[in-house]
């Protein structure tokens, strides 16, 4: 099985097992140690209600994702690039929050070193204490061209 499908399958299967009969599991139930082999390719975003609907903040960004932006990019710069480099990122996250359903996306971008990066991601909703979607966990596999 191709690596990008294994990552998506591993993360999706773990998420599905956590949720059971519910629409989605709670963020506090998610244990990164259960997906440690793919965790460097994952991220966690939280809905930032203080900034308004559709605004998110990254609470975790895996080390392999940071590398996709280039060798000399800090984690903070990578967080900024991921959240603002493509308006579709926010649209996809908002869709997962609104529907409470998983979403798979194929896309690409050009990093700060002018390298074309193609990626596949899965976005999975996680509940907040309110019982509504308050977080999105994602996994990304990428390749430089």
C-alpha angles and dihedrals in degrees: 000000000000115000095244091054092046090054092048092045094047094049094041093048092049091047091048092050091050094051096049108172093347125097091246139347125252119262090238091060093059112102115193090200088068090063099029094137091062100028094101086063094050137087137192124211128187125210104248103216091178089066095044136256114324095029119117138181126206114238094176133019117180120237093241090056091052089054091057088071094057138276097280100048118109123223090252091053090048091051089052093047094047094049098044109023094085124025088209089070091068091041091054093047091048090050091055091048093048097045100031087221132121119257131199119205135186115198146133144217140182114247128217090274092056092252116146111233121196118193146176120208140180119209118201127186121236124191128240126215087271089066091243126105107279101157140038122208116201140181125204134192115191141179130198121228 
